[in-house]
């Protein structure tokens, strides 16, 4: 891009890295100490924005990488944010609801001076949800007064936006539809496989099902299933909600398969919607789907990406494919600022308009410069952030 070494260094370096020890009293009377992170990568285009995840493998390097991805994600879809990410190194499944609430509130107490509606706006991520955001809003408001815009992804009852829960999955489904169209495949009756059936995977499946597509393989950390006739999405969603581990396993009327068989399924689209790094060099060589839509953050390793390109695969990168969540988070933030709230059809229409424009711009860049869609996405995003950085004199 020939942007110069000084600007390159500035774009690579995070603006602020915060790490705090979080000590809470556990239910058994002992003291638990956990590491909390909030890394703010870039704010040239607007306040920092990014999710907050609770996971035992959270570490500073991972949060750094995800914070930078948020900078490029918000730029590629053209919403006025920078990038940030946060997390706590904890396995929330081993904590009670009370312990998780105390952990969340204590974390806010230690970072509240670094976040805010016009500074940094967290959102749900892995193992966090609307309830977590409601606790954060309440705790932050104790320090700064009524501040619904400090987080997004809140429940509707506490100033959340209609359509936010399914926004990321809806965006994934739309990108799948447009990607299939580029390949000359009609989404109606198209087949697809989804890895991970949490919020994103399940909502993407619901929207694709409404479009007429057929889910023929699904899996999560507990195992993988296939049904050539297509899964009943509503029944599968209900099953996962009732399952003790919130897994797709034990769903009736399908066959169990290995993870290797899952990735090698003969489908029109493959949607990795779990954690990062799942498509490896070994996995990439067996993938038969012509379209890969990255619903998760960083699901494809760099070496695997090269293999997919050499096989002529169309990869919709994560910073575009899963940008529906941050886009509707932006809508929620706008509604909080105005104290005026929109109905869900309006939210969904605005989301589709923004994502369609971004998808077309990336596709146009890829064709014009003969680039893959990941490189084209980064090229557009880095250009926008670079321009803002230079114009602001940062």
Secondary structure, 3 states (H helix, E strand, C coil): CCCCHHHHHHHHCCCEEEEEEEEEECCCCCEEEEEEEEEEEECCCCCEEEEEEEECCCCHHHHHHHHHHHHHHHHHCCCCCCEEEEEEECCHHHCCHHHHHHHHHHHHHHHHHHCECCCEEEEECCCCCHHHHHHHHHHHHHHHCCCHHHECCCCHHHCCCCCCCCHHHHHHHHHHHHHHHHCCCCCCCCEEEEECCCHHHHHHHHHHHHHCCEEEEEEECCEEEECCCCCCHHHHHHHHHHCCCCCCCCCCCCEEECHHHHHCCCCCEEEECCCCCCECHHHHHHCCCCEEECCCCCCECHHHHHHHHHCCCEEECHHHHCCHHHHHHHHHHHHHHHCCCCCHHHHHHHHHHHHHHHHHHHHHHHHHHCCCHHHHHHHHHHHHHHHHHHHHCC
